[in-house]
Amino acid sequence: MRKILLSMYKKCKIVTEFWPIGLKRSGIDAEEYLKLLIESGFKLYEVNEEDKKLEPVNIRKLLETYTSEKGIIQTYYVKWRLAP
């Protein structure tokens, strides 16, 4: 069902917060969540609030960076990219 919903839209932008511990508490595996987005055609971007820009990011970096209870909530941007 989730894959169907994500693949229904040709262009889609999602702005969300990534909090692996919160996902785990809800019964969701953070890595699987990110893989589902990538498999559905999304690219991951981290919001650099200091420089006010989007920076490409990969699953490994997100999972390594945001692992502790404090200070892990980081807004990131997910954008659908279409092939020409």
PEVEN-V884593 format. One record per pair of residues at least 12 apart in sequence whose C-alpha atoms are under 8 Angstrom apart, sorted by the first residue. I is the first residue (numbers start at 0). J is the second residue. Records with the same first field share a line. If there is no record, write none. Layout:
# PEVEN-V884593
I: J ; J
This chain:
# PEVEN-V884593
2: 35 ; 39
5: 36 ; 39
6: 39 ; 40
9: 79 ; 81
10: 79 ; 80 ; 81
11: 78 ; 79
12: 76 ; 77 ; 78 ; 79
13: 76 ; 77 ; 78
14: 74 ; 75 ; 76 ; 77
15: 74 ; 75 ; 76 ; 77
16: 72 ; 73 ; 74 ; 75
17: 71 ; 72 ; 73 ; 74 ; 75
18: 65 ; 71 ; 72 ; 73
19: 62 ; 65 ; 66
20: 66 ; 67 ; 68
29: 62
30: 58 ; 62
33: 58
34: 58
40: 79 ; 80 ; 81
41: 77 ; 78 ; 79 ; 80
42: 55 ; 77 ; 78 ; 79 ; 80
43: 55 ; 56 ; 57 ; 75 ; 76 ; 77 ; 78
44: 56 ; 75 ; 76 ; 77 ; 78
45: 73 ; 74 ; 75 ; 76
46: 73 ; 74 ; 75 ; 76
53: 76
